[in-house]
Amino acid sequence: MTPKDCIVERTMRMFVSHGIRAVRMDDVAQQLGVSKRSLYELFGDKEGLLYQAMVRYFDDSRRRWAELSAGAGNVLEQLFMVLGDVMDRLKRLYPAVHDKLMREGSVRNREELRAMLRQGIADGLFIGSIDIDLAISVLYYTASALVSRRDLLLPEGISERKAFVQIVSTFFRGISTAEGLRLVDAYRARYE
């Protein structure tokens, strides 16, 4: 691992444990025993360092999701497992970094989700006539609205996790075959 990779890895842990806003470049320099100047030369600014840390975080998340869903019985269960983990780990990001990650990471995430939906169609869990790209957009926008505007969406007493599972379940019910519907109901009970 390069010195830059070590800085990114350790800084990522600082952001996760203390929160993004609480960690300053001075804190990173002091904690890691490097000069602030070196940090600025390597990353430009805190946003650049945060971006690299978040890229690492999402790469680690993808590996975790692959391990987490390795025992899934089918792609529908895999989707419930992964989306549940995403909801559990969502944290507020700096808007500029979040937007950049969404632009750059969205392409890869959409490709993976597209492949999973195609697999669900091939397995007879989802109807073949769905527009996959439209379905992905609906899922993305609904899930992001829950995260960014929960004050408008959540009735009092409903947890984010319960709301997320219900939204995802409703989405999958809308594109499922009879077999898919049976599994959605079983997974909803399990992952709620």
Number of C-alpha atoms within 10 A of each C-alpha: 7 7 8 12 13 12 22 22 17 15 25 22 14 18 18 16 11 10 14 18 10 10 17 12 17 13 14 20 17 12 12 13 10 13 14 16 13 11 20 14 10 13 17 12 15 16 13 15 20 22 22 21 23 22 17 16 17 13 13 12 17 14 11 14 18 14 11 15 17 12 10 14 9 16 19 23 19 19 21 23 19 19 17 18 16 13 16 12 11 9 12 12 16 13 9 11 16 16 13 12 17 13 11 12 15 14 11 12 14 16 13 12 16 16 14 17 25 18 16 22 20 12 15 15 25 24 19 16 8 14 10 17 14 10 16 17 12 13 16 13 11 15 18 12 13 18 17 11 11 14 10 9 14 15 10 7 6 11 11 16 15 15 18 22 20 15 16 21 19 16 16 23 18 15 22 23 18 14 12 22 19 13 19 23 14 12 18 17 12 9 13 14
